[in-house]
Amino acid sequence: MTGCAAEEPREPTSHATSAEDATNRQSACLRDRGWAVSITDDGAISVSSSSVSEEQLDLYRRDAEDCGEGLLPNPATFDDGQWSEMYAAVMESADCLAEQGYEAPDRPSLQAFIDMDGGWSPYSEIDTYDFERLENLCPQAEYWG
C-alpha cells in the first residue's frame, strides 16, 4: 500500500567518546539553542546568571537535558566485550589505588559487576581528605563504549 509508509526510523545519536567530547557536544547544542555557555577549567558547562533569568531557568534546564540526551553510553546495550572493557578500566583504577595503600574491599567478579550495572567503584571507601590527590594519581575509570 503506498501512502501508508511507516515513519522512517531515526538514526540513533552516537554517544560521546570521552567526558571532554560529551561536554563539547552538549555545550555546542546549548549554544545552537541560544544559550551563552562556556566550559570551565574542570570540564563543567557554565552559564552565567546574567544570561539566564529566573523565568528562563526551567527552559535552560530542559535544553541542557535535551542536549545531553544520548551522549553517555547506555550500559543496558553493552555487549560482553564492552562490559569486559569497562570492568578492566575500573579494575585498573582499583589496582592503582591499591598501590597507593587503598585496597578496595570486596572487588566484584565481572558477572557481579554486570549484575550491578557497573555500579561498583573502588573510590567508594576513599576518605574525602585524600580524594583529590588519589584521583590525580589514579583517575577514576571512564568508559565510553
C-alpha positions as CSV (number, residue, x, y, z in Angstrom):
1,M,0.0,0.0,0.0
2,T,1.5,3.3,-1.0
3,G,1.0,6.4,1.1
4,C,0.9,4.4,4.4
5,A,4.6,4.0,4.8
6,A,5.7,3.7,8.4
7,E,7.7,6.6,9.8
8,E,11.4,6.2,8.9
9,P,13.5,5.1,11.8
10,R,15.6,7.8,13.3
11,E,19.3,7.5,13.2
12,P,20.4,7.0,16.8
13,T,22.6,9.7,18.2
14,S,26.1,8.5,18.7
15,H,27.3,8.8,22.3
16,A,30.3,10.7,23.2
17,T,33.8,9.1,23.1
18,S,35.0,10.9,26.3
19,A,33.9,13.3,29.0
20,E,35.5,16.1,27.1
21,D,33.7,15.1,23.9
22,A,30.4,14.9,25.8
23,T,30.9,18.4,27.3
24,N,31.8,19.8,23.9
25,R,28.8,18.3,22.2
26,Q,26.4,19.4,24.9
27,S,27.8,23.0,25.1
28,A,27.6,23.3,21.3
29,C,24.0,22.2,21.3
30,L,23.2,24.7,24.0
31,R,24.9,27.5,22.0
32,D,22.9,26.4,19.0
33,R,19.8,27.0,21.1
34,G,21.0,30.5,22.0
35,W,22.5,30.0,25.4
36,A,25.8,31.7,26.3
37,V,27.7,28.8,27.9
38,S,31.3,28.2,28.5
39,I,33.4,25.3,29.7
40,T,35.2,25.7,33.0
41,D,38.8,24.6,33.6
42,D,37.5,21.4,35.3
43,G,35.4,20.5,32.3
44,A,31.9,21.6,33.5
45,I,29.4,23.6,31.5
46,S,28.8,27.0,32.9
47,V,26.2,29.6,32.2
48,S,26.3,33.0,33.8
49,S,23.3,34.0,35.9
50,S,23.2,37.2,33.9
51,S,22.5,35.3,30.7
52,V,19.7,33.1,32.3
53,S,16.9,34.9,34.0
54,E,14.8,33.3,36.7
55,E,12.0,32.9,34.2
56,Q,14.3,31.1,31.8
57,L,15.8,28.7,34.2
58,D,13.3,25.9,33.6
59,L,13.8,26.2,29.8
60,Y,17.6,26.2,30.2
61,R,17.4,23.0,32.3
62,R,15.2,21.3,29.7
63,D,17.6,22.3,27.0
64,A,20.6,21.1,28.9
65,E,18.8,17.8,29.5
66,D,17.8,17.5,25.8
67,C,21.3,18.4,24.7
68,G,22.8,15.8,27.0
69,E,20.4,13.1,25.9
70,G,22.1,10.1,24.4
71,L,25.7,11.3,24.9
72,L,26.5,8.8,27.7
73,P,26.8,5.2,26.7
74,N,23.9,3.1,27.8
75,P,25.1,0.0,29.8
76,A,21.8,-1.7,29.0
77,T,23.0,-2.0,25.4
78,F,26.5,-3.2,26.2
79,D,27.7,-6.5,24.8
80,D,30.1,-8.9,26.5
81,G,33.2,-7.1,25.1
82,Q,32.1,-3.7,26.3
83,W,31.4,-5.0,29.7
84,S,34.8,-6.6,29.8
85,E,36.5,-3.3,28.8
86,M,34.6,-1.3,31.3
87,Y,35.4,-3.8,34.1
88,A,39.1,-3.8,33.1
89,A,39.2,0.0,33.3
90,V,37.6,0.0,36.8
91,M,39.9,-2.7,38.0
92,E,42.9,-0.7,36.7
93,S,41.8,2.2,38.8
94,A,41.4,-0.2,41.8
95,D,44.9,-1.6,41.2
96,C,46.4,1.9,41.1
97,L,44.6,2.8,44.4
98,A,45.9,-0.4,46.0
99,E,49.5,0.6,45.0
100,Q,48.8,3.8,47.0
101,G,47.7,1.8,50.0
102,Y,43.9,1.9,49.4
103,E,42.8,-1.6,48.8
104,A,39.2,-1.6,47.5
105,P,37.2,-4.0,49.6
106,D,35.1,-6.7,48.0
107,R,36.0,-6.3,44.4
108,P,33.2,-7.9,42.4
109,S,33.7,-10.5,39.7
110,L,32.9,-9.5,36.2
111,Q,29.5,-11.1,36.4
112,A,28.7,-9.4,39.7
113,F,29.8,-6.0,38.1
114,I,27.5,-6.6,35.2
115,D,24.6,-7.6,37.5
116,M,25.0,-4.3,39.3
117,D,25.0,-2.4,36.0
118,G,28.6,-1.3,36.5
119,G,27.7,0.5,39.8
120,W,30.8,-0.6,41.8
121,S,33.7,1.9,42.3
122,P,37.0,1.4,44.1
123,Y,36.6,5.1,45.2
124,S,33.5,4.3,47.4
125,E,35.7,3.9,50.5
126,I,38.2,6.7,49.9
127,D,38.4,9.4,52.6
128,T,37.4,12.7,51.2
129,Y,40.5,14.5,52.5
130,D,42.7,12.3,50.2
131,F,40.3,12.0,47.3
132,E,41.7,14.8,45.0
133,R,45.3,13.6,45.4
134,L,44.3,10.0,44.7
135,E,42.1,10.9,41.7
136,N,45.1,12.8,40.2
137,L,47.3,9.7,40.7
138,C,44.7,7.2,39.8
139,P,42.0,8.7,37.6
140,Q,38.5,7.2,38.0
141,A,37.7,4.9,35.2
142,E,35.7,6.4,32.4
143,Y,34.2,4.0,29.8
144,W,32.6,5.5,26.8
145,G,31.8,2.2,25.0
